Amino acid sequence: MNATPFWLAGRPATGDEELTVTHPYDGRVVGTAAVPTPEQVEEAVAAAHAVRREAAALPLHVRADALTHVSRRLAERSEEIARLITGENGKPLLWARGEVTRAVATFRFAAEEARRWSGTTQRLDTDPGAVGRMAYIARVPRGPVLGISPFNFPLNLAAHKIAPAIAVGTPIVLKPAPATPLSALLLGELLAETDLPEGMFSVLTVPNDRAGGLVEDPRLPIVSFTGSVPVGWSIRDQVPRKHVTLELGGNGAAVVLPDADLDWAASRIGLFSNYQAGQSCIAVQRVYVDRSVYETFLPKLVEAVNGLVTGDPWDDKTQVGPLVSQDAAERVESWVNEAVEAGAKVLTGGTRDGAAYAPTVLADVPADAKVRNQEVFGPVMLVEPVDGVDEAFDKVNASSFGLQAGVFTRDLDLAFRAHRELEVGGVVIGDVPSYRADQMPYGGVKESGVGREGLLYAMTDYTEEKIMVLTGLPL
């Protein structure tokens, strides 16, 4: 099997080593990826640094046309790419196809934002000493970006690093997750079809234990990381003078209040605790149900979970496939077993088959259990009754994480109260915390990270204000 080349300053290249990519469901080899040498990594970073001024001067239409091209090519090759995602990640085709659709939109949104990217003016003659003066304020790139993307959305989360960089005119070096590099390498292939200058992008399949040099390199003053909490904060501690954005983990909570549509809430929570095999930082992990409807809601939730189609990710009907590896499934199994030994009850699920873990609902989970306090990143949720809104919101906030929360209510006053009181980056009313539109600001507080993704918001994060003062104007 020929190794898929990585992308070095816009050119395909191979190194002295290869990564082997296996399918989580059955362990078969689905591809190999070339690994760059240290000298090739240096070449990529040097090229990004060298082209930074040319990149910043690219006309907006050149940036937008490149982004539009990638969006169009993703759409043209959508089924092929979805199967590539399923092959390397193990997520069912249902979700892989959805990921491609989102990536198409991500690049399209970036193209639209690039065409609108412009400076502003400010009159300064509000003070007598500044008569005839006006400021022109533009946002300019902070410098080349190091993007580090995870395995759970190998295409669209790589897109969320690359697309805003191109939109603002700054080079990017992308390091995809070693377990799932093939989708990002395909993005490199599509970018290479554009007229972007050499050095504008590199996609380097660098193993995690060799990434420290990229993080520390002063020629990459921005680090945009999506991944685990410990790794993310260690990066920020490692380079405190860089501009670091972190999209980290969560243990997403859903609140079900008495006025909710219980059937809708049960179906949405059941599905979105388990989509992507729970390997989403906004998957539902904690469910707090008002006691007045708890006994009615609970069987509906268990029924919704039991109705999910599990198994072969290549089957179009499958909703829940394997985790990314057997090690990941074994970790989830150990956390559930630990909670059960401490008194938790398994209402459904609780079994493992290789890399697959059955969708699981737990009740009576102890306060100190990992499945309550840490990010499970697997198809497991806990459910418990609460006495009113105050207790529900207190329990949502009693977490070191704060990414998103969902509140099932039709009460507009409660919706605004939730938005005001919940300590999260986003509140979704009438649905699960797992909802994300790719153009909206997305990110968390507390241990869930710092900074925001979403095209315009990432573009803002990648840039800073630069002012020009014009003097002697007849204002």
C-alpha positions as CSV (number, residue, x, y, z in Angstrom):
1,M,0.0,0.0,0.0
2,N,1.5,3.3,-1.1
3,A,1.7,5.9,1.7
4,T,-0.4,9.0,1.3
5,P,2.0,11.9,1.1
6,F,1.9,14.8,3.5
7,W,1.8,18.4,2.2
8,L,5.0,20.4,2.6
9,A,4.6,24.1,1.7
10,G,1.8,23.1,-0.7
11,R,3.7,20.2,-2.3
12,P,3.2,16.5,-1.8
13,A,6.2,14.9,0.0
14,T,7.2,11.7,1.7
15,G,9.6,11.0,4.5
16,D,11.5,8.1,6.0
17,E,8.6,6.7,8.1
18,E,4.9,5.9,7.8
19,L,1.8,5.9,10.0
20,T,-0.5,2.9,9.7
21,V,-4.2,3.8,9.9
22,T,-6.5,1.0,11.0
23,H,-10.3,0.7,11.0
24,P,-11.6,0.8,14.6
25,Y,-14.5,-1.7,13.8
26,D,-12.5,-4.6,12.6
27,G,-8.8,-3.5,12.9
28,R,-8.0,-3.8,9.2
29,V,-5.5,-1.4,7.6
30,V,-7.3,1.3,5.7
31,G,-4.2,3.4,4.7
32,T,-0.8,4.6,5.5
33,A,0.5,8.2,5.8
34,A,4.0,9.4,5.2
35,V,5.7,11.1,8.2
36,P,7.9,14.1,7.7
37,T,11.5,14.2,8.9
38,P,12.7,16.9,11.3
39,E,14.3,18.6,8.3
40,Q,11.1,18.6,6.4
41,V,9.2,20.0,9.4
42,E,11.8,22.8,9.5
43,E,11.3,23.5,5.8
44,A,7.5,23.8,6.2
45,V,7.8,26.2,9.1
46,A,10.4,28.3,7.3
47,A,8.2,28.4,4.2
48,A,5.2,29.6,6.3
49,H,7.3,32.3,7.9
50,A,8.8,33.4,4.6
51,V,5.4,33.8,2.8
52,R,3.6,35.6,5.7
53,R,3.8,39.0,4.1
54,E,2.8,37.8,0.7
55,A,-0.1,35.9,2.3
56,A,-1.3,39.0,4.2
57,A,-1.3,41.0,0.9
58,L,-3.4,38.5,-1.0
59,P,-6.5,40.2,-2.5
60,L,-9.7,39.1,-0.9
61,H,-11.0,37.5,-4.0
62,V,-8.0,35.2,-4.2
63,R,-8.6,34.0,-0.7
64,A,-12.3,33.7,-1.2
65,D,-11.9,31.9,-4.6
66,A,-9.5,29.3,-3.0
67,L,-12.0,28.7,-0.1
68,T,-14.9,28.4,-2.6
69,H,-12.9,25.9,-4.6
70,V,-12.3,23.6,-1.6
71,S,-16.0,23.8,-0.7
72,R,-17.0,22.9,-4.2
73,R,-14.5,20.0,-4.4
74,L,-15.6,18.6,-1.0
75,A,-19.2,18.6,-2.3
76,E,-18.2,16.9,-5.6
77,R,-16.3,14.1,-3.7
78,S,-18.6,13.9,-0.7
79,E,-19.3,10.2,-0.7
80,E,-15.7,9.3,-1.3
81,I,-14.6,11.5,1.6
82,A,-17.4,10.2,3.9
83,R,-16.1,6.7,3.4
84,L,-12.6,7.9,4.1
85,I,-13.8,9.3,7.4
86,T,-15.6,6.1,8.3
87,G,-12.6,4.1,7.4
88,E,-10.1,5.9,9.6
89,N,-12.4,7.1,12.4
90,G,-15.0,4.3,12.6
91,K,-18.0,6.7,12.8
92,P,-21.1,5.5,11.0
93,L,-21.6,6.7,7.4
94,L,-24.6,8.6,8.6
95,W,-22.4,10.9,10.7
96,A,-19.5,10.9,8.3
97,R,-21.7,12.2,5.5
98,G,-23.0,14.9,7.9
99,E,-19.4,15.8,8.7
100,V,-18.6,16.3,5.0
101,T,-21.7,18.4,4.6
102,R,-20.6,20.6,7.5
103,A,-17.1,20.9,6.0
104,V,-18.6,22.1,2.7
105,A,-20.4,24.8,4.6
106,T,-17.4,25.7,6.8
107,F,-15.3,26.6,3.7
108,R,-18.3,28.3,2.1
109,F,-18.8,30.4,5.2
110,A,-15.1,31.3,5.3
111,A,-15.3,32.4,1.6
112,E,-18.2,34.7,2.5
113,E,-16.5,36.1,5.5
114,A,-13.3,36.7,3.5
115,R,-15.2,38.8,1.0
116,R,-16.6,40.9,3.8
117,W,-13.3,41.2,5.7
118,S,-12.6,44.9,5.9
119,G,-11.3,47.7,8.1
120,T,-13.2,50.4,9.9
121,T,-12.8,54.2,10.3
122,Q,-13.1,56.3,13.4
123,R,-13.2,60.1,13.5
124,L,-10.8,61.5,16.1
125,D,-11.9,65.1,16.2
126,T,-14.1,64.5,19.2
127,D,-11.2,66.3,21.0
128,P,-10.1,69.8,19.9
129,G,-6.5,68.6,19.6
130,A,-7.5,66.0,16.9
131,V,-9.3,68.2,14.4
132,G,-8.7,66.9,10.9
133,R,-7.6,63.4,12.1
134,M,-9.2,60.1,11.3
135,A,-8.1,56.5,12.2
136,Y,-8.3,53.6,9.8
137,I,-8.4,50.4,11.8
138,A,-7.7,47.1,10.1
139,R,-7.2,43.6,11.6
140,V,-4.0,42.1,10.5
141,P,-2.6,38.5,11.0
142,R,-0.7,37.9,14.2
143,G,1.5,35.5,12.1
144,P,1.5,31.9,10.9
145,V,-0.8,29.5,12.7
146,L,-0.1,26.1,14.1
147,G,-3.4,24.2,14.0
148,I,-3.7,20.9,15.9
149,S,-6.8,19.0,15.1
150,P,-8.3,15.9,16.8
151,F,-9.5,12.4,15.7
152,N,-13.3,12.7,16.4
153,F,-14.1,15.1,13.5
154,P,-11.0,14.6,11.3
155,L,-12.3,16.6,8.4
156,N,-14.4,19.4,9.8
157,L,-12.2,20.3,12.7
158,A,-9.2,20.5,10.4
159,A,-11.4,22.8,8.2
160,H,-12.0,25.0,11.2
161,K,-8.2,25.6,11.6
162,I,-7.4,26.0,7.9
163,A,-10.4,28.0,6.5
164,P,-10.1,31.0,8.8
165,A,-6.4,31.2,8.3
166,I,-6.8,31.5,4.6
167,A,-9.6,33.9,5.0
168,V,-7.4,36.4,6.9
169,G,-4.4,35.8,4.7
170,T,-2.0,33.9,7.1
171,P,-0.1,30.7,6.5
172,I,-1.0,27.6,8.5
173,V,0.8,24.5,9.5
174,L,-1.7,21.8,10.4
175,K,-0.9,18.8,12.5
176,P,-3.8,16.3,12.4
177,A,-4.3,13.5,14.9
178,P,-2.0,10.5,14.1
179,A,-5.0,8.1,14.4
180,T,-6.9,9.9,11.6
181,P,-4.6,11.8,9.3
182,L,-6.1,10.8,5.9
183,S,-9.0,13.3,5.9
184,A,-6.7,16.2,6.6
185,L,-4.3,15.1,3.9
186,L,-7.1,15.0,1.4
187,L,-7.9,18.7,2.4
188,G,-4.2,19.4,1.5
189,E,-4.8,17.8,-1.9
190,L,-7.8,20.1,-2.6
191,L,-5.9,23.2,-1.3
192,A,-3.0,22.3,-3.7
193,E,-5.5,22.7,-6.6
194,T,-5.9,26.4,-5.8
195,D,-3.7,29.5,-6.6
196,L,-2.5,30.0,-3.1
197,P,1.2,30.8,-2.8
198,E,3.8,28.2,-1.9
199,G,4.1,28.0,1.8
200,M,0.6,29.1,2.5
201,F,-0.3,25.7,4.0
202,S,1.4,22.5,5.1
203,V,-0.3,19.4,6.5
204,L,2.3,17.5,8.6
205,T,1.6,14.0,10.0
206,V,3.9,14.6,13.0
207,P,3.5,12.0,15.8
208,N,2.3,13.6,19.1
209,D,5.6,13.0,20.9
210,R,7.4,15.2,18.3
211,A,4.9,18.1,18.3
212,G,6.7,20.0,21.0
213,G,9.1,21.7,18.6
214,L,6.2,23.0,16.5
215,V,4.4,24.4,19.6
216,E,7.5,26.2,20.8
217,D,8.7,27.5,17.4
218,P,8.5,31.3,17.6
219,R,7.8,31.5,13.8
220,L,4.3,30.1,14.6
221,P,2.9,32.7,17.0
222,I,-0.6,31.4,17.1
223,V,-1.5,27.9,18.3
224,S,-5.1,26.7,17.7
225,F,-5.7,23.4,19.5
226,T,-8.7,21.1,19.7
227,G,-8.3,18.1,21.9
228,S,-7.9,16.8,25.4
229,V,-7.9,19.1,28.5
230,P,-4.5,18.1,29.9
231,V,-2.7,18.5,26.5
232,G,-4.4,21.8,25.8
233,W,-3.6,23.5,29.0
234,S,-0.1,22.1,29.0
235,I,0.4,23.8,25.6
236,R,-0.8,27.1,27.0
237,D,1.6,26.7,29.9
238,Q,4.4,25.8,27.6
239,V,4.1,29.0,25.4
240,P,2.6,31.7,27.6
241,R,3.7,34.5,25.2
242,K,1.9,33.0,22.2
243,H,-1.7,33.5,21.3
244,V,-3.2,30.2,22.2
245,T,-6.8,29.2,21.5
246,L,-8.1,26.0,23.1
247,E,-11.3,24.1,22.3
248,L,-11.2,21.3,24.9
249,G,-13.5,18.9,26.6
250,G,-16.8,19.0,28.3
251,N,-19.4,16.8,30.1
252,G,-22.4,18.4,28.5
253,A,-25.6,18.7,30.5
254,A,-29.2,18.6,29.4
255,V,-32.0,20.0,31.7
256,V,-35.5,18.7,31.2
257,L,-38.1,21.1,32.8
258,P,-41.8,20.3,33.4
259,D,-43.1,22.2,30.3
260,A,-40.8,20.4,27.9
261,D,-42.0,18.1,25.1
262,L,-40.8,14.9,26.8
263,D,-40.9,12.7,23.7
264,W,-38.8,15.2,21.8
265,A,-36.4,15.6,24.7
266,A,-36.0,11.8,25.2
267,S,-35.3,11.2,21.5
268,R,-32.8,14.0,21.2
269,I,-30.9,13.2,24.4
270,G,-30.9,9.5,23.6
271,L,-29.4,10.1,20.1
272,F,-27.0,12.8,21.0
273,S,-25.5,11.1,24.0
274,N,-24.4,8.4,21.6
275,Y,-23.8,9.9,18.3
276,Q,-20.1,9.6,17.2
277,A,-20.1,6.9,19.9
278,G,-20.2,9.7,22.4
279,Q,-16.8,11.0,21.1
280,S,-17.9,14.6,20.9
281,C,-17.1,17.2,23.5
282,I,-20.7,18.4,23.4
283,A,-22.3,14.9,23.6
284,V,-24.9,14.7,26.4
285,Q,-23.3,13.2,29.5
286,R,-25.4,14.5,32.3
287,V,-29.2,14.7,32.3
288,Y,-31.1,16.6,35.0
289,V,-34.9,16.1,35.0
290,D,-37.5,17.9,37.1
291,R,-38.8,15.5,39.6
292,S,-42.4,16.2,38.6
293,V,-41.8,14.6,35.2
294,Y,-38.9,12.2,36.0
295,E,-40.9,9.0,36.3
296,T,-42.6,9.8,33.0
297,F,-39.5,10.8,31.2
298,L,-37.1,8.0,32.3
299,P,-38.7,5.1,30.4
300,K,-39.0,7.3,27.3
301,L,-35.3,8.0,27.5
302,V,-34.3,4.4,28.0
303,E,-36.6,3.4,25.1
304,A,-35.0,6.0,22.9
305,V,-31.5,4.6,23.7
306,N,-32.6,1.0,23.2
307,G,-34.0,2.0,19.8
308,L,-30.7,3.2,18.5
309,V,-29.2,1.1,15.7
310,T,-25.7,-0.1,16.7
311,G,-23.1,-2.1,14.9
312,D,-21.3,-1.9,11.5
313,P,-20.5,1.7,10.6
314,W,-20.6,0.8,6.9
315,D,-24.4,0.1,7.2
316,D,-26.4,3.1,6.2
317,K,-28.8,2.5,9.1
318,T,-26.2,2.4,11.9
319,Q,-26.4,5.3,14.4
320,V,-23.8,4.1,16.9
321,G,-20.5,2.5,15.9
322,P,-17.2,1.8,17.6
323,L,-15.0,4.1,19.5
324,V,-11.7,5.1,17.9
325,S,-9.9,2.2,19.5
326,Q,-10.3,-0.8,21.8
327,D,-8.2,1.1,24.4
328,A,-10.8,3.9,24.4
329,A,-13.6,1.4,24.8
330,E,-11.8,-0.3,27.7
331,R,-11.4,3.0,29.5
332,V,-15.1,3.8,29.2
333,E,-15.9,0.3,30.5
334,S,-13.6,0.8,33.5
335,W,-15.2,4.1,34.4
336,V,-18.7,2.6,34.2
337,N,-17.7,-0.4,36.2
338,E,-16.2,1.8,38.8
339,A,-19.4,3.8,39.1
340,V,-21.5,0.6,39.4
341,E,-19.3,-0.8,42.1
342,A,-19.9,2.5,44.0
343,G,-23.6,2.2,43.7
344,A,-24.7,3.4,40.3
345,K,-27.5,1.4,38.5
346,V,-27.3,0.5,34.8
347,L,-30.6,1.1,33.2
348,T,-29.5,-0.1,29.8
349,G,-26.1,-0.9,28.2
350,G,-23.0,-1.3,30.2
351,T,-21.3,-3.9,27.9
352,R,-18.3,-3.8,25.6
353,D,-17.5,-5.8,22.4
354,G,-14.0,-5.0,21.2
355,A,-13.9,-1.3,20.4
356,A,-17.6,-0.9,20.7
357,Y,-19.4,0.1,23.9
358,A,-23.2,-0.3,24.2
359,P,-25.2,3.0,24.6
360,T,-25.5,3.2,28.4
361,V,-27.8,5.0,30.8
362,L,-26.8,5.2,34.5
363,A,-28.8,6.3,37.5
364,D,-27.9,6.9,41.1
365,V,-24.3,7.8,40.1
366,P,-22.2,8.8,43.1
367,A,-21.0,12.4,43.4
368,D,-17.4,11.5,43.0
369,A,-17.7,9.2,40.0
370,K,-15.5,9.8,37.0
371,V,-18.6,9.4,34.7
372,R,-20.1,12.5,36.4
373,N,-17.1,14.7,36.9
374,Q,-14.8,14.0,33.9
375,E,-15.4,13.8,30.2
376,V,-16.4,10.2,29.4
377,F,-16.0,10.7,25.6
378,G,-18.0,7.6,25.1
379,P,-21.7,6.5,24.8
380,V,-22.6,6.9,28.4
381,M,-25.0,9.3,30.2
382,L,-26.2,9.7,33.8
383,V,-29.8,10.8,34.6
384,E,-31.1,12.1,37.9
385,P,-34.1,14.0,39.2
386,V,-33.9,17.6,40.5
387,D,-36.2,19.7,42.5
388,G,-36.8,22.7,40.3
389,V,-34.8,25.1,38.2
390,D,-32.5,26.3,40.9
391,E,-31.2,22.8,41.7
392,A,-31.0,21.9,38.0
393,F,-28.8,25.0,37.1
394,D,-26.7,24.5,40.2
395,K,-25.9,20.9,39.1
396,V,-25.1,22.0,35.6
397,N,-22.6,24.6,37.0
398,A,-21.1,22.1,39.5
399,S,-18.6,21.0,36.9
400,S,-15.0,22.0,36.1
401,F,-16.2,22.2,32.4
402,G,-18.3,24.8,30.7
403,L,-18.7,24.1,27.0
404,Q,-22.4,24.0,26.2
405,A,-25.7,23.1,27.9
406,G,-29.2,22.3,26.6
407,V,-32.4,23.3,28.4
408,F,-35.7,21.8,27.3
409,T,-38.3,24.4,28.1
410,R,-40.8,26.6,26.2
411,D,-40.6,29.4,28.8
412,L,-38.9,32.4,27.4
413,D,-38.1,33.9,30.8
414,L,-36.4,30.6,31.8
415,A,-34.5,30.6,28.5
416,F,-33.0,34.0,29.2
417,R,-32.3,33.0,32.8
418,A,-30.4,29.9,31.6
419,H,-28.4,32.1,29.3
420,R,-27.6,34.4,32.2
421,E,-26.8,31.9,34.9
422,L,-25.3,28.8,33.3
423,E,-21.5,28.9,33.3
424,V,-21.0,27.7,29.8
425,G,-19.9,29.0,26.4
426,G,-23.3,28.3,24.8
427,V,-26.9,27.5,25.9
428,V,-29.2,25.7,23.5
429,I,-32.9,26.1,24.3
430,G,-35.3,23.4,23.3
431,D,-32.5,21.0,22.3
432,V,-29.4,19.2,23.3
433,P,-26.0,20.9,24.0
434,S,-24.7,18.9,21.0
435,Y,-26.1,21.5,18.5
436,R,-23.4,23.5,16.7
437,A,-23.7,25.7,13.6
438,D,-20.3,26.1,12.1
439,Q,-20.7,29.9,11.6
440,M,-21.6,30.6,15.2
441,P,-19.1,31.4,18.0
442,Y,-18.2,28.1,19.6
443,G,-16.1,27.5,22.6
444,G,-16.1,27.1,26.4
445,V,-15.2,28.5,29.8
446,K,-13.5,27.0,32.8
447,E,-11.6,23.8,31.8
448,S,-13.3,23.7,28.4
449,G,-10.9,26.2,26.9
450,V,-10.4,29.7,25.8
451,G,-11.1,31.6,22.6
452,R,-13.9,30.9,20.0
453,E,-14.2,29.0,16.7
454,G,-16.8,29.7,14.1
455,L,-15.4,31.4,11.0
456,L,-15.6,35.1,11.8
457,Y,-14.7,34.5,15.4
458,A,-11.6,32.4,14.6
459,M,-10.6,35.0,12.0
460,T,-10.8,37.6,14.8
461,D,-8.7,35.4,17.1
462,Y,-6.0,35.0,14.4
463,T,-5.7,38.7,13.9
464,E,-5.1,41.9,15.9
465,E,-6.0,45.6,15.3
466,K,-3.5,47.8,13.5
467,I,-4.2,51.6,13.3
468,M,-3.3,54.2,10.7
469,V,-4.0,57.8,11.6
470,L,-4.7,60.2,8.7
471,T,-3.9,63.9,9.4
472,G,-5.1,67.2,7.9
473,L,-8.4,65.9,6.5
474,P,-11.2,68.3,5.8
475,L,-13.7,66.4,7.9
